[in-house]
Amino acid sequence: MKPEEKARQQIDDQLQAAGWIVQSRDAVNLGAARGVAVGEFPLTTGFADYMLFIDRRPIGVVEAKAVGKTLSGVEAQTARYSEGLPPLLKGNAWHTPLPFLYQSTGVETFFTDVRDPEPRSRRVFAFHRPERLAEWAEQPQTQRARLRALPPLITTGLWDAQIEAVRNLEQSFAADRPRALIQMATGSGKTYAAVTFAYRLIKHARARRVLFMVDRTNLGIQALREFRQYVTPDDGRKFGELYNVQLMTSNALDPVSKVCIAGAIPGDCGGFWGVEVDLEERE
């Protein structure tokens, strides 16, 4: 088996695991499932390794490469494919050009949403499910666009250090830098700043879920209380009245929880806490 054929076999398995029906172009049945991936699909700009259809409408492409191929340079190729729909399909597409591009070796997969303010490929854990892509395609803005349009921070009740932390963090996210570290002194209100930021992400950027990690049980209980009792500055109601907050005591995730508080490191490392935001590229 050639390296690219082996990659195709792995991609087939991964697409199926994500809820897609994989078909050949000679035996296409777009009504077989909500999400259908058609191999070797002919376009005006070449052949896409996989054309993705949702509800019989084209929505994205997958470019397959052999294991070891550097995927960062393949994005331009998938972008050409996204613009090469035949005329009969172009009027039925979710968006033109097609919004969702994947580049994959079966071992690693990169994803691009061309509707982002500054589209760029980024590594993902797996192919997204058809219902997730359909949900994103129906939204007028991507999450990265919403991160650039957050309303001004209401500073009432915040200390200077908290204001600086939240504003700088939002600027970092808006600039497509999704990883950031905030360093604040003990007693400067780190948890309150994190709750403030989480609230703005959930309400205004429509983050699906926030993971708040701690290293001690008592810090988790303290964080749960602080999230629930946080009075939202623009609404006046408590966070716990608006959103579910879950203190994880097992691996059972409540699907309606907007904030999950979980232990990260056994023992005592001086009160570590961290926040991870479930942005769009994560499943």
C-alpha positions, -999 to 999 in steps of 0.1 A, spaced: 0 0 0 14 34 -10 18 60 17 -10 82 4 -33 52 1 -26 43 37 -34 79 47 -67 77 28 -76 45 47 -69 62 81 -88 94 70 -118 72 59 -119 57 94 -116 90 111 -144 106 90 -167 77 97 -159 79 135 -170 116 133 -203 107 117 -196 110 80 -205 84 54 -176 80 30 -185 73 -7 -168 70 -40 -177 94 -68 -190 64 -88 -216 55 -62 -228 88 -47 -259 89 -26 -260 122 -8 -292 112 10 -275 83 28 -267 105 58 -267 141 69 -229 142 63 -214 126 32 -177 127 21 -173 119 -16 -138 108 -27 -120 121 -58 -146 147 -65 -141 165 -98 -139 203 -97 -130 230 -121 -97 234 -104 -88 197 -101 -99 167 -80 -106 171 -43 -96 140 -23 -129 144 -4 -158 168 -9 -179 172 22 -217 175 18 -242 183 46 -279 180 38 -269 174 1 -251 207 0 -213 211 -4 -196 227 26 -159 218 26 -130 198 12 -103 174 26 -69 172 10 -51 139 19 -13 137 21 11 110 29 23 106 65 53 129 71 42 156 46 43 191 61 7 202 61 13 239 66 19 244 29 -11 225 17 -37 251 27 -34 270 -6 -42 238 -25 -74 232 -5 -83 269 -9 -82 265 -47 -105 235 -45 -129 255 -23 -133 279 -52 -137 253 -79 -173 242 -75 -190 233 -108 -218 258 -117 -245 233 -109 -233 230 -73 -222 265 -67 -258 278 -62 -265 251 -37 -234 255 -15 -235 266 21 -211 294 13 -189 303 -17 -160 298 -15 -165 267 6 -159 276 42 -143 246 58 -109 232 46 -90 202 60 -55 190 53 -48 155 68 -23 127 67 -45 105 89 -20 110 117 -24 148 120 -51 170 107 -53 208 101 -84 229 97 -92 263 83 -124 283 85 -121 307 55 -147 330 71 -123 340 99 -111 376 98 -76 363 91 -80 327 81 -52 303 90 -48 266 94 -46 251 128 -42 216 142 -74 198 154 -78 166 173 -103 151 148 -126 159 119 -157 178 131 -191 162 131 -215 172 104 -239 188 128 -211 210 143 -201 223 108 -237 230 99 -242 249 132 -211 271 124 -222 276 88 -255 290 100 -239 316 122 -234 351 108 -199 354 124 -172 330 134 -160 329 170 -128 345 161 -147 374 145 -168 377 177 -136 378 198 -127 410 179 -161 426 186 -164 422 224 -182 452 240 -161 474 263 -152 459 297 -174 472 325 -148 481 351 -172 487 381 -160 466 410 -128 456 394 -93 464 406 -67 479 383 -48 446 381 -80 427 371 -89 453 345 -54 451 330 -55 412 330 -89 409 313 -82 436 287 -49 422 278 -62 386 276 -91 398 253 -66 416 231 -45 384 228 -75 363 218 -86 390 193 -52 388 177 -56 351 171 -32 342 199 -54 316 218 -28 307 244 -20 332 272 -6 334 307 -18 358 333 5 364 363 -11 381 392 1 385 428 -16 365 457 -47 383 469 -51 404 437 -84 387 427 -72 361 401 -104 340 404 -127 370 401 -108 382 370 -111 347 355 -148 346 362 -152 380 346 -134 369 315 -153 336 313 -186 354 315 -177 377 286 -165 348 265 -196 328 271 -221 357 266 -205 377 239 -181 353 221 -205 323 225 -178 300 239 -194 265 243 -177 257 276 -149 268 299 -127 244 319 -115 258 352 -87 237 366 -74 236 401 -49 215 421 -67 213 454 -102 203 463 -108 234 485 -98 257 455 -124 239 434 -151 245 460 -141 281 463 -142 286 425 -176 270 423 -189 294 449 -173 324 432 -187 315 398 -222 310 411 -222 341 432 -207 364 406 -231 393 399 -230 400 361 -223 437 356 -245 442 326 -274 420 336 -275 422 374 -282 385 379 -258 360 393 -237 338 370 -253 307 385 -288 319 376 -277 323 339 -254 293 334 -248 259 348 -215 254 367 -203 219 374 -178 207 399 -164 176 384 -164 146 408 -162 119 380 -156 118 343 -193 124 336 -197 157 318 -230 175 321 -237 186 285 -255 218 296 -227 230 318 -211 262 306 -183 260 332 -166 228 344 -143 229 374 -119 200 377 -87 190 395 -55 190 375 -25 181 396 -24 160 428 -9 175 458 -2 212 466 17 234 442 7 267 458 -28 272 445 -24 266 408 -54 274 387 -60 276 349 -87 282 324 -92 265 291 -118 278 267 -136 255 243 -130 274 211 -145 263 178 -117 241 166 -122 218 196 -148 191 196 
